[in-house]
Amino acid sequence: MVTSEDIKQRLETALDAEVEVIDESHLHAGHEGAKSGGRHYRVKLKSARFNGLRTLARHRLVYDALAEWMKKEIHALAIDSTEESTTD
């Protein structure tokens, strides 16, 4: 079973991102996807890899990084992504 920490580590590595993962499965108890074991997550990411990309392109990067888990372990994924500032 995939955990929030597994998702966090995968996204940190794949996207060189600051990542927060929130398991929202309890909000979807009884939902069809939850019945088969899939969990609901929200991820908040900040990465320079997102700089200049539109939302859809950012989401594709996230889904690509988690692809092997998206069919069963992760039933739903909400993504909040932001660019990393390049100025200090």
N, C-alpha and C positions, 0 to 999 in steps of 0.2 A: 504494500500500500504506500502510495506517495504521500509525503507529509508537506506541510508548509515550509519546513526547513529544506527539504529536497528541492522544492520549486525555487526558493530563495537562492540556494547555492547554484542551481543550474542557470538562472537568469543573471546572477552576478558574474559568473564565469563567461557565459555566452555573449553578454552585452556590455560587460565592464560597467555595470550599473549599480547605483544605490537602489536597494530593493526592500520593500515592505510587502509581506504577504498576509492577508487576512482571510481566515477560513470562515465563510459565511454559510456553511452547510446547515447550521441550525435554523437559519431563516427559511429554509426550503424543505423542511421535514415533510415527508409524504409526497413530495414532487416525484414525478416518474423517473427522472434521472437519478435521484437520490436512492430510490428503491433498488437500483441495480449496482449500487456502490459508488457511483460517481459523486464527487464532491464539488461544491461551489466555492470559488475563490475570487478575491479581489486582489490585484497586484498594483502597487504604486511604484513606478520606476523613474529614475532620473539618469540619463546617460548621454554622453557626447555622441554616441552612435545615432541618436535621434535628431541631432542638429540638422536642420534644413529639410527634414522629412515630414510629410503629411501624416495625419493620424493613421490612415490605412497602412502605409508603409511601416510605421512603427509597430502596429499590431501584427503585421506579418512577421516581423523579426521575433516578436514574443512567441507567436504561435509556432514558428519554425523551431525555436529553442525547446519548446515543450511538446512537440509533435507526437512523440511516442506515448505520452501520457494523456493526450487529448481524446483518445477513443474510448477509454474506460475509466481511468482514475480521476480525470478532471471532466466533470460534466458541463460546468459553466465557468467562464473566466471573464471577469470585468477588468479592464485595463485602464489605468490612469497613467499616462506617460508625459514626461516633460523633458525638454532639452537641458543639457548641462551648460551653464554659463561658461563662456570661454574667456571672460574678462574677470579680473580679480580686483 
